[in-house]
Amino acid sequence: MNILLVAGGTPKEWPQFDVEAIDYFVGIDRGSLFILEHGWRLDLAVGDFDSLTAEEKQQVQLQAKEIEQAQAEKDDTDTQLALALTLKKFPEAEIMIIGATGGRLDHFLSNLWLPLEPRFQNFAGQIQLKDQKNSLSYYLPGSYTITKEPQMNYLAYCCLTPVAKLTLMGSKYTLDQTDVTIPTSFASNEFVGETASFSFDSGMIAVIQSRDGQK
């Protein structure tokens, strides 16, 4: 099952994706309004909706199939709450989050670190963050082969935690059984073919495929 979580970042930064492949749409605060403005089905709306006018909030309330109204003062961010609810409903789902980058830095960091939370760690491999220029996927220890995405020129291996015995193959810059002791981004790497491989023994890695802005 493919689920789309739409946060409140501007749609101008959204990636291209096949809407027909989405089985369930979740709006996060203003993201709920964006879903409706695109003519998509709003299956679940989550948040305190403090970014909406009274009229916009009413529109969401009338059209959402389900609403989870949060308090403005709460422990979880709206995105944390939306992800927790989504995984509770659909623990096997593949989840793409858009509208979660490009805005406030504190929001971006909280979104980037979501899979590090103990309640989300086991689902890390099911979560992606995407925008117009970046595609980020999370990986737990193991061996993997990834495929180059169209128009993405760069490849980065971001160690979100200390990582043991990191090996990179099939890319311009390689590593062999390297221990990484602090969070580190091995940035500006590149595919040398259509696939690249990597493995590691402990920790968590975010793999980012990206491109420069269009000129």
N, C-alpha and C positions, 0 to 999 in steps of 0.2 A: 504494500500500500504506500502510495506517495502522498505526503502531506506538505503543504506550503504554509509557513508561518510568515506573515507580513507585519513587520514592525513599522515604526512611524517615519523612517527615513524617506527622503524624496523619491518618487518613482523615476525621476530622471537618472538615478543611479542603479536602477534595477537591471539585472542580467536578462538576456534573452532565454526563454525556456518554453517548453511545450505545455500550454495551459491544459490541453486535452488529457495530458498524462497525470494531472493532479486529481487525486480522489477526494481530498478533504482540505478546506480552506479555513485557516485560523487567522483572525485579525487581532493585532496587538495594539490597543489604544487607537491612535489615528490610522493605523494600518487597516482597521476594520472599515473605515470610510473609504480608503483607497481601493479596497476590494470591491465595494459597491460601485464606486465610480468607474471601475473597469468592467462592470457588468458581470462579475463573477458571483458565485454562490457564497454567502457568508455562513459557514457551518457553525463556527464558534467565534464569539467576540470576547476578548479578555482585556481587563485593565480598569483603571480608575477613570479613564476617558476625560482627564482634565485638560487634554489638548483640543477637545471638541467644543464647539458652541452648543447651546441648548438645542438648536434646530438640528445640528449634525448628530448629536447624541440621540435625539429622538428617531432620526432616520436609521441609525444603527439598531436601536432597540426594536423598531418595527420590522426590520428585515432580517436580523440575525436569527438563525434557527435555535441557537443557544447562547446565553450570555453569562459570563462569570464576572460579576461586578466586584472590583477590589477597592479597598480603602486607599485613600491617597497616602496615608502613613502606614507602611507595612514593611515587613522584613524582606520580602521578595520584590525584585523589579517586575514590571509587567511581563517582560520577556521570560524571566525565570518561571513565573506563574504559568504562562502559556505553555512553555515546554513541559513543565511538570504535569499539567493537565492532559496534554497531548499524549505523552508517554504512558500515562495511567490508562487512557482510553485505548491506545494503539501501541503496545510495547514492541511490536515487531516492525513498525513503520519506518520508512526512509523519510527523513525530515530535511527540507531545505528552508533556510531562514533568509529572507531578503529584507531590505530596509533597515538593517541592523548595523551598517557601517557608514562612514562618511559624515557623520554628525558630530555630536559631542564626544570627546575622547573618553570620558568616564563611562559613557554608555557603551562605546565600542569595546573597551577593555572588559567590562562586565559580560558582554556578549561573547567575546573571544574566549574567556575563561570558563564559560558555562560547563563544558564537559569535564573540567577538573573537579567539580563538586562531586562528592561521593555518591549522591543520589542519581547523578547523570553519567558517571564514569563507564558503567557497563554498556551504555547506549552510545558511546562516543563515535563508534564507527558508522552509526546511522544518521549522524548530524552533519550538515554542510551549511556554511555561510557563503553567500554569493552576492556579488554586485556586478556592475557593468565591466569592471576591469580585473576582478579577482574571484577565484573559486577556491575555497578552503575546505579541506576534509581532515578529519581527525583519525588518528590511528593509535591503537594499543599495541603492546609488544607482539612481534611476529614477523613474517616475511611477506612482502607485497610486491605486486607489479601494477603500475599505473599507466594509463594511456593519456597521451597528449590531447588536450582539448583544443578545438578549433580556435584560431586567432590568439591563443595564449602563448606568448613567446618566452616567458620566464618560469622558472621552477625554484621553489624554496622549501627547505626542510627546516621547520621551526620547532626546536625542542622546547616544549612548554615547561618541562621539568628536567632535572638531571636524567640523562639517558645512557644506558650501558650498551657498549659494543654496537655502535651505529655503523652500518655498512651501506654505502651508496654505490649503485652500479647503473650503467646505461645512461649516464648523464655526463655533461661536460666536465664537471668536477666530481671526483669520487672520494670515498672514505673507506677505510677497512678496519672494522672492529674498534672504533674510536669511542672512548668514554667521554661524555659531555657532562661536566660537573655543575654548570649553571645554565639557566634558560638562554638559549642561543639560537639565532636565525642564520642558517646557512643559505644566504640570499643570492639572487642573481645567477643561479645555476640555470642550465638549459638541457632540454632533451637533445640527444644525438640521433635518435630515431623516433619511432612513434610510441615507444614505451620506455620506461625506466623502472628499476627495481631498488628496493631498500629493505633492510631488516634491522631489528634492535631487540634487546633482551628485557629492558625495563624502562618505565617512564611513559610519557605520552608525547606524540609528535603531531603537529599540524602541517600538512602539506599544502602549499599554496601555488596554484598556477595563475599567472597574471600577465598583464600587458600594459604598455604605456597608454596614456590618454591619446585619443585621436586628435590629430592636428588639423 
